[in-house]
Amino acid sequence: MKLLTITLLMTCTLLCGCCGSDCGTADASLDYAAINAQAAEQYLRPIRPGYEGRNPFWNGFAKKFIYAPAFDFDEVAGAANYRFTVVPLGEETQASWSFTADSPKAALTPVWGEIPVGRVRLTVEGLDASGKVLGKAGEREFLRDYPFTGPYTPAVRDYRQAALMGLLYIHRMPEIQYWAEHTEPDMNYRHNTYPCKIIGATIRAEALLARLLPAHKEQATRIARNAAQFLIDQSRPAGDPLAFFPPTYYKDLIASKRTENQNKTMTMEAASAGHAFLDLYDLTGDKTYYDRALGIADTYVRLQREDGSLPIKVDFVTGEPVNDACAMLHPLLRYFQRLKADYGVETYAEAQAEGERWMRDVAIRNFDMTGQFEDVTVLGLQPYENLTNCTAAPYAAYLLSKEAPSAEDLADAVDLARFSEDQFTFWDTPLTENGIKDKATPCVYEQYKYQKPVDNSACNVADAMLSLYEATGEEIYLAKGKALIDNITVVQNAVNGQIPTTWDFRPTKSDRNRTYWINCSYSSISSLLRLEKLLAERQK
């Protein structure tokens, strides 16, 4: 019997990396019955509905909802009230859910808890006092998505082990090892075409590896230094409008070859390189990198407009904006915040405050959490056309990371986190005709323009949820954040440590061309380490 027990434990360890409580990830203290009931009640309340007057209706391009939505339907002349009718699509059923309200813009709260998961059609009709239909106020089809109903699949290995495996996978990539002897990238890894994002993340990953695994410190430091030298060599010179900014695009690959991106740069991308320089300064003590990081911050101050905003994309040489669109400022605000918190630099406090004011008075007030991706166009977009968790969730976390978040900060953070869950998070998914799930849930889609589950997006939402848990003590946020981070360990390749960037099930040919983004993997590694630390402190 003893031999059988040992054999079973060894088998579990080999397959899953841990067994039961050995993972250090189980948290039996979470009351999921209470948490699920709390979630169900919260889902009945709409998120920042336009009828409140705080912001316009933001969901004109939305594809799915977990929280009861409300839509900007027109009033019908002479209508005394409005009948809302929801019917399932693609099913031979007579089921429907209906209620009446005084306005065509009312939320679906009265019936939301009764509507099962699936695609539905909502029709709103104006009625006279006798109940006669006077006309249609509006119609909308969408996915009524799965609510949170934990617990989900627990972590299959210790969070720190998963993080180290992910770091070692990056470190051992031939294209990363190439940096040990070169100061230019190996373009066989095509994503090196995005220097700030990818090469910046390479530096950060190698600096982290050097700290966590000293046996690799010498080589990891050399790799990070050479990669940093490339960013320095490619940066705009002192005195230029974009002085010290490394480029968003390099060579003629993927999105870098598009005409609209030639000699252009995404304004917020340089902050990624700035963080990389600071990480390398922390590792080596070489002030060259610290000065470079300050140079980037100084350029941001010069670019900032009187209202606190910055352009979303500019000419890399002249600094001229490509259009009137404004950047979402969370990367810059985090950068200024780090310079003050970690290095005592007060120089950028005013610029940080002005940026916060712009985010509050414009981005939050309009509730337009638009995307700013280097591989997705920012030209010709309508308001709300490309909303993303990659703006909303990180800004929620930023608001809660302030020294003294206000009640308004907390309320905004809750709305931004719930929005990111509502629009992009999939807690579950139905079986396909092949009897399988076509994505690894729980997961998070990236943006309206890229409907795929991405690990970085899961981290965005998880980190916002963990920040809310730390700010409020409400365990529903811990449960949601933990479910997403646990799934990183589930999708991670157990035999080489790779954390896949996308979590959708694909045909073999498509899977062979699946892209891997180092910056996304670095985000996963950071989230794994954060949750490990949080749970350890919780257990004290």
N, C-alpha and C positions, 0 to 999 in steps of 0.2 A: 504493500500500500504506500509506504514511504517512497519507494522508487517510482511508482505511478505519479505521485504528487510532484516529485521533482521533475519528472519528464514533462508533465503538463505545464508546469511553470516555465521550463526551458522553452517549450514550444510557443507559449504565449509571448515570451520575451523576444524570441526570434522573429515572430510574425508581426508583433505590434510594438516592440521596443520597450514594453512595460506590461505589467499585469495588475489590474485592479488598482489598489491604492499605491502601488509601487510607482506609478506615474507621477505622483505628487500633484495631480491635476484634478482629482475628484473633489467635489465640494458638496457633501451630503447635507450641509446646513441650509442650502437653498430650498425654500418651500415652493416647488414648482406649481402645485395646485393653486396657491395664493397668487403667485406671479402670473400664471396663465389667466386667472380670473381678472387680475388687475389690467393685464394687456387687453383683454376682451372689452373691458369697460372703456379704456382709453381709445380704442379703435372706433368707438361710436362718435368721437369728437373730431370735426374736420380740422385740418392744419391751415392756419392763417387764411380762412376763407375771405374772398373779396368783399362779401356783403358786410363785413365788420368795418370796412372803410380804412383799415390800416394800410392796405396794399391792394393793387389790382388783383383780379383773378389770375393766378399763375399757371393753371393746369390745362391750358388750351392744347398743348402738345403731349399731355400725359397719356401713357399707355396702360397704366395699372394703378390700383389703389389697395392699400390695406386699411387705411383710415377712411371713414365715411367722407366722400367728396361732396362738394357743392360746385355748381357750374354757372357760368355767366350767360344764362338763357334770357331772351328778351321777354318783356311783358306782352301779353295779348290784350288788345284794346277791349275794354268792357268786362274783363275777367274779374270775378269776385274772389276766386281762389284757383288753385292749380292742383291737378292730379298727377302724381308721380307714379309711373308704372315701370317695374323692372322685370324683364323676362330673360331666361337663359338662352344662349345661342347654340346652335348645333345639336340640340337635343329635341327629341319628339316627346314633349311634355307640355302639359297645360299649366304648369306652375307659373305663378307670377306673384309679385309683391307690390303693394300699392298703398299710398297714403295721400292726403291732401295737405296743402300748406298755403299761406297767404302770399308767398312770393315764389316765382320760378327759380330763384337763386338759392332756395333752401337746401340744407344738407340732407343726405339720405339717412340720417341718424335713426328715424323711426323704424326702418326696415333693415338696416345694415347688418345687424347681428343675425338676421334670419336668412340672408342670401348666401347660398353655398359658393364655394370656390369655383370659378370658371368664367368664361367670357359671357357678358350680359349686354343687353340693350336697355338703355334708360330712355323713356319717352315722357315728356312733360307737356300737358295740355292745359290750356286755359278754360275754365268753366264759368258759366254765369250763375246767378243765385239759385237757379233751379237745378243745376248740375249738368246743363247742356254744354257740350263741347263747342267752344267758339273758335278754336284754332290751336295749332301746335306752337309751343314756346321754344322747344328745342328737343334734340335727340342726340344720344351719345352712346357709342359702343366702347367697352373697355374690359379689362381683366379684373375681376374681383379676386384678389390674391389671398394666399394662405396667411393666416395670422401666426404669431409666435405661439407655439405650444411645446415648451421644453419639458424634459431635457432632450437634447439632441445627441448625436454620436459623440462620446467623450474623446478627449485627446488620446492618441495611441502611443505617444511617447512623451517624456518629460519635455517641457517647453524649452529649457536651456539646451537639451540635447538636440531638439529640432532646429533651434537657432544655429548651433554650432555646425550641424550637418549642412544647413543652407549656406553658411559662410564658407565652409570647405568646398562645397560644390563650385561656388563662384571662384574661389582662389585657384582651384585646380583646372579651370577652363583653359585650354591652350591659348585662347586669345587674351586671357588675363596674365598668364605666365609670360606671354610675349613682352609685356611691359617691363619685366625684370631686366631686359637687355636693350630696350628701345624707348625712345621718347615720342614715338608716333604710334597710333593704334593699329592693331591688326584688323583690317576691314573685312576679314572673313566673318567676324561678328558684326553683322550689318548695322546693328543698332548703335555702334560707335559713331554713326552719322549724326547722332544727337549728343554733342560733347558735354554741354552743361549737365544734362540729365543723366546720361549713361556713364560718362567718364567721371563725373562728379560722384555718382553712386559707387563706382569702382573704388575711388579713393576712400570713401567713407567705409565701405565694406572691408577693405584691407586694413584701414586704421583700427577698426573694431576687432578684426581678427588678431592683429598684433597685440591688442590689450588683453583679449580673452584667452588666447593660446600663445604664450610667450615663445614656445618652440618655433613658431612661424614668424616671429617678430622681425627678424632681419630681412627675410625675403619680402614679407608683406610691406614693410616700410620702403624698401627699394621700389617695389611695384607702385606704391602710392606716390612716391616722390617723382618717378618718371612720368606717371599719368598727370600729376599736377604740373610738371614742367610743360607738358603738351598744352594744357589749358592756358598756362601763362604765355606760351609762345603764340597762341592763337588769339589772345585777347587784344582788344583795342588799346592803343598806346595812351599814355598820360597826355592830357590836354584835349583828347577827342571827346565828342559828345557822350560816347559810351565808354569812357576810359575805364580800363580794367575788366570790362565785361568779356568773358569768353563767349563764343558763338553758340547759338541754338542749333545751327545746321553746319555740316561739314561734308565735303565731297558731293557726289551726285547719286545718292542712294535713297530709296524709299521716299519719304516726304521731302527730303532735302532737294530732290531734283525738280520739284514742282516750281513753275514759274513764280507763283505767288510767294514762295519762300526763298528765292534766290536773293542773297545779300540782305536778308531780313532776320530779325531775332524776336523771340517772345520775351517781353520785358521781365517777367517774373523768374525766368529760368536762371539768371545769374545768381540769384539767392542760393540755388542748389550748389553751385560751384563755391559760393562763399562759405557755406557750411562745411564743404569738403576741405577747404583751406584751413578753417578753424580746427577741424578734427586732426588735420596733419600737424598743425602748430601744437595742439595739445599733446600729440604723440612725440614730436621731435624737439619741441622748443625752438624751432627755427623761425625767427621773427619775419622772415621773408613771406611766409604764408599768412601770418597775422596782418602784416601791412597790406598784402594783396586783398584780404577780406575787408579791411577798412576802406581801401580804395573802391571796392564794389559798393559799399554802403554810401560813400560820399557821392558816387555817381547817381545812386537812387535819389538822394536828397536833391540833387540838381534837376533830375527829371520830374520830380513831383510838382504838380500844378498847385495853384493857389487854393483850390478847393480840396486838396489832399489826394486827388486821384493821380493815376499814371496811365499812359496809353497801354493797350493790351499787346501791341506789336509795332515795331518800328524798323526803320532802315538801319542796318548794322553800322553804316558809316556816318550817316548824317544825323541819326536819331529822330528823323521825322516819322510821325505816326502813319500807319497805313490806312487808318480810318478813324472814326470818332469813338470807337468802342473803348471802354475803360477796363483796365485789368482788375481782377479780383485780388485783393491785397494781402490775403492771409500768408503767402510765403514771405513777403517782405516784412510784415509785422512780426512774424516768428523770428526772422533774422535780426531785426532791431532788438527784439526781446532778449535773444540769446547774448548779443553783444553787451547788453546792460547787465543781465543776470550773471553771466559767467566771467566777464572781463571788466565789469565796472565802467563801461563806456556810456556816458550820459549824453553824448553829442547828438544822438538821434532821437531823443525823447520827444522833441517837438514834432518831428516828422512822423514818428509813430503815432502820436496823439491825433495828428491831422489825418493820417490814414484811417485810424479807427473811426473818426467822425465821418469820413466819407463812406466807409462801409455801413455805418449805422444809418446815415441820412439818405443814402442812395441805394446801395445793394440790398440792405435789409428792409428798408422802407418799401422798395419795389418788390422785394422777395424774388429777385432775378439772379439766381445762383448759376451764372452762365459758365460754360466750359472755356478753358484756355489751354488747349492741347496743341503741341507743335505739329501733329499729324492730322489735325482736323481744321478746316478753314474757319477763320473768324470773319470772313467777308460776307456781306449780304444776309446776315442772320436777323430774323425777327426777334423781338423780346420773348424770352422763355422758350425759344426754339431748341436750344441745346443745354438744358439744365443738367447738372451733374452733382453727385455726392462729393466729387473731388474738390469742390468749392465749399459746399454747405457743411459737411462733416468736419473738415479741418478747421473751418472758422469757428464752429461750435467749440471744438477742443481749445482753440486759441482763447476764446472769451473766458473759458473756465480756468485757463492757466494764468490769468492776470493775478497780480498780487492781492487784489481785493475786488473780485467780480461783483458788480451791482445786481440788484434784483432784475433789472432790465437785461443785463448780460445773461443771467441764468435763464430767464424766460426765452430769450432769443436762442440760446443754445439748445433748449428743449425743442423748440420749433424746428431748428435746423437739423437736429438729430432725427426727429420723427419724420421730417420730410425725406431725409436720406433713406430711412427705413421704408417709408411708404412708396417711394418712386423707384427705388433701385434694389432693395433687399428682397431676396427670395428665401423664405424659411423652408419651403418645400416646393416640390414640383410634381405633377402627375406622371404616371408611367406612360411611355410611348407605346405605339402599336407593337413594338418589339419586347414589351414587358420590362423596360429599363427606364431609368431617369436620365434625361439628356443634359443635366448639369449636376454638379456636386453641391448639393445644398447642405447647410445654409451657405448662401453666396450673395454677392452684390454686383449688379451691373454697373458699368463705368459711367455712362452718359447716354442721353437720348440718341446721339449719333453713332454710338458703338454699343449695341445691345448684346454684350457678352459679359460673363462673370469674370472679374479680374481680382487677383489677390490683393493688390494695392487698395482697391475699393472696399474689399472686406475689412482691411485694416483701418481705412478711414472711418467707417461706421463703427467698428469695434472700439477704436480709440476715443471717439466721441462718447460712446456709451460708457466706457470706463471712466472718462473724465466726469460724466454726470454722476456716476456711482460715487466717485471720490468727493464730489461737491455736495451730494444730497444724502448719501447713505442708502438710497433706494436700491434694493437688490434686483429689481427688474432690469436695471441697466447693466449690472454685473452679469446677469444671466444671458442677456443678449450679446454683450461683448465677448463673453467667454465662449458662447456657441460658435461665433464666427472664427475666433482664434483657434479653438479646438479643431475646427475643420481644416486649418492650415496643416496640422499634423496628419490629418487623414489623407489629404491629397498629395502630401509630400512623398516623393519617390524614396522608398525605404532602402534601396540598394545603392543610390548615389547621392542622396540628400537634396536633389533639385526640388525647389518649390515652384510648381508650374504657375505661369502668369495667368493663363486662362483655364477656367474650370468647367468647360463644356465638353460633352462627349462628342467625338468626331469620327468620321470614317478614317480608315488607316492612312490613305493618301493625304488627306487634309491634316491629320495629326502629325505626319512627318514634316509638315511645313509650319507647325505651330511655333509661334514666336516666343522668345524668352527675354524678359526685360529685367536687367540687373537692378534697376532702381525699384521696381516692384518687389523683387525678392528682398532687397534691403529693408523695405517697409515691413514685410512679413517678419523678418528677423527681429526688427525693433519691437514690433507688437508682441511677439512671443516672449521676449525678454521683459517687456513691461508687465505682461500678465503674470509671469513667474514672480516678479518682485511684489506685485500687488497682492497676490494670494499668500505669499510668504508673510507679508505684513499683516494680512487679515487673520492668519492663524496664530499670531502671537498672543 
